[in-house]
């Protein structure tokens, strides 16, 4: 350990926060949270502590560290999640198979609903996580609900719920809060979940002082209660000092490297899938895993130009379009295909024509076989089929990547089918042609939006006569 690192270890505060371990190139390789930064971070470097092999690997690579102090363990919990998603550190393997962990979901309804889920969807909701400790995050949300009462109902009840009577639900079902007031509170909750707890506290303090200055003492008292509930979070103990990271899933990437005889661990894995219904609304998906973690900001979807149900032709099309972006998108270290020999051969053919060399493998659903292309001199391309044990870390990771690509493709396909169905319903309305339909969808977003629009809103877009016709046919 060099003198600079020793000096920083002495400077560590006893406060809660998030810490960052960096390698010799100043790259962040691990992000962690702590109720006491001094105790947690120093524990990694104690010679008397019996670290397992994986922890020793991490410690050997640490060349520098930094940290962010926060007001409570709760803030550390949420800030850690945001920092992991931002930096994708290679040693944060806990979040690799994130379908096993918990997310907080906030819907985009008139009165947004807060819930928990283990599988985030590609919808309009906001998701926070993943969190490795469901107990800690549920405990944190229980306390946060006292500061920011929120709705958990799938549909609003006809009378005040129990949670409203005890101050945990704002009571939209009885008109106790307007949509605007509720969304303001939810926006603050979102900022808190996004690691901005300190700024939310300061904002509430300023608001309370201003309300008191304006002699609106009742409103000031309400903000004071919010602040007291937030400050109570600083007394909440969510995670123990013994909590360390787990590198057990790192074996998957190591095995993938060995199987493909790569020089280094593959950091970017792209996976492709095709979805259609009897050759209609054909789409393709590209999902990206960075260091084994889903990188949803890099996902891409393709609306196929070719019709029919030829999966091989569609796979060739999507790969040609991907190759067209080779110089503008980050390049993959490995390409995974949802399919067997035919799909893999189609991709290899396109890559060969583009003179691009990237390892390609397929994962066939029926027996979960890994399809590896081989080259036998003079005999043309061949394939090797591998069947791994169901307990294999590599197989589990590849199945997770493949399933994510399939989910993303099916979601997009379902969206197009829904739009096509809604468009056909609008086509049945006399006097509503293609231009008018396009204007309606652009203005109201969907068939449902058109149907729920008032006649006055429709008049502003299509005129009184057409608006009346639309309302009569969509009743």
DASULDA-V380788 format. One line per field, one symbol per residue. phi: phi as a letter, one per 40 degrees, with the letter a starting at -180 (. if undefined). Layout:
phi->???
//
This chain:
phi->.ccccccccccdccccibbbcbcccgccbabbbacbdcccccccbcccccccccccccdcccbaaaabcbcaccccdccdccccccbfcccccdccccccbbbcbbcbcdbdcbababbcbcbcccbbhcbcbccccccccccccccbdbcbccbcccadcccccbgbbcgccbgcacdcccccccccccccccgbccccccccccccccccccgccccccccdccccccccccbcbbaccccbcbbdccdcccccccccfccacccbbbbbabbabfgbfcbbbbbbbbfgbdbccbcbbbcccccgbcccccccccccccccbccbbdcccabbbcibdcccccccccccccfbbadbabbccdbfccbbcbbbdgbgcbabbbbcccccccccccccccccccccccccccccccccccccccccccgbcdcccccccccbgaccccccccccccdcbbgccccccccccbc
//
